[in-house]
Amino acid sequence: EQELMDCSWHYNNKACNGGEVQRSYRWLMEVTGGVISTDESYGGYLNADGWCHWEKAQAGAKINGYVKIAQNDMYSLNDALVTVGPVSVGIDATSSSMYYYSGGLYDDPKCGKSLDHSVAAVGYVTVKDQKYTIIRNSWSEYWGMKGYMLVSQKDNDCGIAKQAMYPLLADDQPALEKDVASEKLLTLASTGSFRTMIKTVA
């Protein structure tokens, strides 16, 4: 996350002041050959603008493109979450209920669809016949449920299916001492602690 914020300014991204995921993908493919650095070598998310130093970091996963999911198509988003894995999505994060979210099922009709923030959708759950997208935010583990949130899919709340896409992993992944390419795709959504939180909410 931090690398993409720091390094894609020339692609009209503005770090903490906004940007688009597809511009970050373009930067990766055109500047680094599709290779993103490991968090361990580049540095984790700072929640602040930093300086670009990808040349000094260790190569992690490599992509050779990305797929845009049909706009506002919740079915296709859910299908990608099941068959592909985590998906980058844009959301409207201007609502105070979003900012102060501390847990539970999020269903706020006042949450708009003017996208101004990017998060990772990592799955979805069904609670009492209503589907909720599981998102991982970058606002630290002190926000939401250890950094996660359950957003209602009923009316495409917060525009979560408006701009969704995922990267295509290249066949020639960098050789590493451990499988960082796969490791970077894993999320807390697969851990026992997060499943316990979902069960508690449901």
C-alpha positions as CSV (number, residue, x, y, z in Angstrom):
1,E,0.0,0.0,0.0
2,Q,2.6,2.5,1.0
3,E,4.7,1.9,-2.1
4,L,1.8,2.6,-4.4
5,M,1.0,5.8,-2.5
6,D,4.6,7.0,-2.5
7,C,5.5,6.2,-6.1
8,S,2.6,6.8,-8.4
9,W,2.4,10.6,-8.3
10,H,3.4,10.9,-11.9
11,Y,0.4,8.9,-12.8
12,N,-1.9,11.5,-11.3
13,N,-2.3,9.8,-7.9
14,K,-2.0,12.1,-4.9
15,A,-1.4,9.7,-2.0
16,C,-3.4,10.7,1.0
17,N,-5.3,13.3,-1.1
18,G,-6.8,10.7,-3.4
19,G,-6.1,8.6,-6.5
20,E,-7.2,5.5,-8.4
21,V,-6.1,1.9,-8.1
22,Q,-5.8,1.4,-11.9
23,R,-3.2,4.3,-12.0
24,S,-1.2,2.4,-9.4
25,Y,-1.4,-0.8,-11.5
26,R,-0.2,1.2,-14.6
27,W,2.7,2.6,-12.6
28,L,3.7,-0.9,-11.5
29,M,3.6,-2.4,-15.1
30,E,5.3,0.6,-16.8
31,V,7.9,1.5,-14.2
32,T,8.8,-1.7,-12.1
33,G,7.9,-4.3,-14.7
34,G,4.9,-5.3,-12.7
35,V,6.8,-6.1,-9.5
36,I,5.7,-4.8,-6.2
37,S,8.0,-4.8,-3.2
38,T,7.5,-6.8,-0.1
39,D,6.1,-4.9,2.9
40,E,9.0,-6.1,5.0
41,S,11.6,-4.5,2.7
42,Y,9.7,-1.4,1.6
43,G,8.0,-0.6,4.9
44,G,4.4,-0.9,6.0
45,Y,1.5,1.5,5.6
46,L,2.2,4.8,7.4
47,N,-1.1,6.6,6.9
48,A,0.9,9.5,5.6
49,D,2.8,10.5,2.4
50,G,6.3,9.1,2.2
51,W,9.3,9.1,-0.2
52,C,9.5,6.6,-3.1
53,H,12.3,4.0,-2.7
54,W,11.1,0.9,-4.5
55,E,14.6,0.4,-6.2
56,K,16.1,-0.4,-2.7
57,A,13.4,-2.9,-1.7
58,Q,13.1,-6.6,-2.3
59,A,10.8,-7.9,-5.1
60,G,7.6,-9.4,-4.0
61,A,4.6,-10.4,-6.2
62,K,4.6,-9.6,-9.9
63,I,1.5,-8.7,-12.0
64,N,1.1,-8.5,-15.8
65,G,-2.3,-6.7,-15.9
66,Y,-5.5,-6.2,-14.1
67,V,-9.2,-6.9,-14.6
68,K,-12.0,-4.3,-14.2
69,I,-15.2,-5.8,-12.9
70,A,-18.4,-4.6,-14.6
71,Q,-19.5,-1.3,-12.9
72,N,-22.1,-1.7,-10.2
73,D,-22.3,-5.4,-10.8
74,M,-22.5,-6.9,-7.3
75,Y,-22.9,-10.4,-8.6
76,S,-19.7,-10.2,-10.6
77,L,-17.9,-8.7,-7.6
78,N,-19.0,-11.6,-5.4
79,D,-18.0,-14.1,-8.0
80,A,-14.5,-12.6,-8.2
81,L,-14.2,-12.7,-4.4
82,V,-15.0,-16.4,-4.4
83,T,-13.0,-17.4,-7.5
84,V,-10.1,-15.0,-7.5
85,G,-9.6,-13.5,-4.1
86,P,-9.2,-10.0,-2.7
87,V,-10.5,-7.2,-4.9
88,S,-9.6,-3.5,-4.9
89,V,-12.7,-1.4,-4.6
90,G,-13.5,2.3,-4.3
91,I,-15.9,3.6,-1.6
92,D,-17.4,6.8,-0.4
93,A,-15.8,7.3,2.9
94,T,-17.2,10.8,3.7
95,S,-20.0,9.7,6.0
96,S,-19.4,10.2,9.7
97,S,-20.9,6.8,10.4
98,M,-18.1,5.3,8.2
99,Y,-15.4,7.3,10.0
100,Y,-16.6,6.3,13.5
101,Y,-17.6,2.7,12.6
102,S,-16.5,0.4,15.5
103,G,-18.2,-2.9,14.5
104,G,-21.4,-4.7,13.5
105,L,-23.3,-4.7,10.2
106,Y,-23.0,-1.4,8.3
107,D,-26.1,-0.3,6.5
108,D,-26.3,3.5,6.2
109,P,-28.6,4.9,3.5
110,K,-26.8,8.2,3.8
111,C,-23.5,6.7,2.6
112,G,-23.1,8.1,-0.9
113,K,-21.5,6.8,-4.0
114,S,-18.9,9.5,-4.8
115,L,-15.8,7.4,-4.5
116,D,-12.9,9.0,-2.6
117,H,-11.1,6.1,-0.9
118,S,-9.8,2.7,-1.8
119,V,-10.1,-0.5,0.3
120,A,-9.7,-4.2,-0.2
121,A,-12.8,-6.4,-0.5
122,V,-11.8,-9.8,0.9
123,G,-15.1,-11.7,0.9
124,Y,-18.7,-11.5,1.7
125,V,-21.1,-13.1,4.2
126,T,-24.9,-13.6,4.4
127,V,-26.6,-12.6,7.6
128,K,-30.4,-13.1,7.8
129,D,-30.7,-13.3,4.0
130,Q,-28.8,-10.0,3.5
131,K,-25.3,-10.0,2.0
132,Y,-22.5,-7.9,3.4
133,T,-19.1,-7.3,1.8
134,I,-16.1,-7.8,4.0
135,I,-13.6,-4.9,3.5
136,R,-10.2,-4.3,4.9
137,N,-9.5,-0.7,5.5
138,S,-6.1,1.1,5.9
139,W,-7.2,3.1,8.9
140,S,-5.3,0.8,11.4
141,E,-6.6,-2.1,13.5
142,Y,-8.1,0.4,15.9
143,W,-10.8,1.2,13.4
144,G,-13.8,-1.1,12.9
145,M,-13.3,-4.8,13.7
146,K,-9.5,-4.8,13.8
147,G,-9.4,-2.9,10.5
148,Y,-12.3,-4.7,8.9
149,M,-15.9,-3.8,8.2
150,L,-19.1,-5.5,6.9
151,V,-20.9,-3.3,4.3
152,S,-24.4,-4.0,3.2
153,Q,-24.8,-5.0,-0.5
154,K,-28.5,-4.1,-0.6
155,D,-28.3,-0.9,-2.5
156,N,-24.6,-1.0,-3.5
157,D,-23.9,0.9,-0.3
158,C,-21.1,3.4,-0.4
159,G,-20.6,2.6,-4.1
160,I,-18.6,-0.5,-3.3
161,A,-19.3,-2.2,-6.7
162,K,-18.8,1.0,-8.7
163,Q,-15.1,0.7,-9.3
164,A,-13.8,-2.8,-8.5
165,M,-10.7,-4.5,-10.0
166,Y,-8.1,-7.1,-9.3
167,P,-4.5,-7.7,-10.5
168,L,-3.4,-10.6,-12.7
169,L,-0.4,-12.4,-11.2
170,A,2.3,-13.1,-13.8
171,D,3.5,-16.6,-14.4
172,D,7.2,-15.7,-13.8
173,Q,7.0,-14.7,-10.2
174,P,10.4,-13.5,-8.6
175,A,12.3,-16.3,-6.9
176,L,12.1,-15.7,-3.1
177,E,13.2,-17.6,0.0
178,K,9.6,-17.9,0.9
179,D,6.4,-17.6,-1.2
180,V,5.8,-13.9,-0.7
181,A,3.6,-13.7,-3.9
182,S,1.1,-16.0,-2.3
183,E,1.6,-14.7,1.2
184,K,0.7,-11.1,0.1
185,L,-2.7,-12.4,-1.1
186,L,-3.6,-13.8,2.2
187,T,-5.7,-11.8,4.6
188,L,-7.1,-12.0,8.1
189,A,-10.4,-13.1,6.6
190,S,-9.0,-16.6,6.6
191,T,-7.9,-16.6,10.2
192,G,-9.8,-18.1,13.1
193,S,-9.9,-14.7,15.0
194,F,-11.7,-13.0,12.1
195,R,-14.1,-15.9,11.6
196,T,-14.9,-15.6,15.3
197,M,-15.7,-11.9,14.8
198,I,-18.0,-12.6,11.9
199,K,-19.8,-15.3,13.9
200,T,-20.3,-12.9,16.8
201,V,-21.8,-10.2,14.5
202,A,-24.1,-12.8,12.8
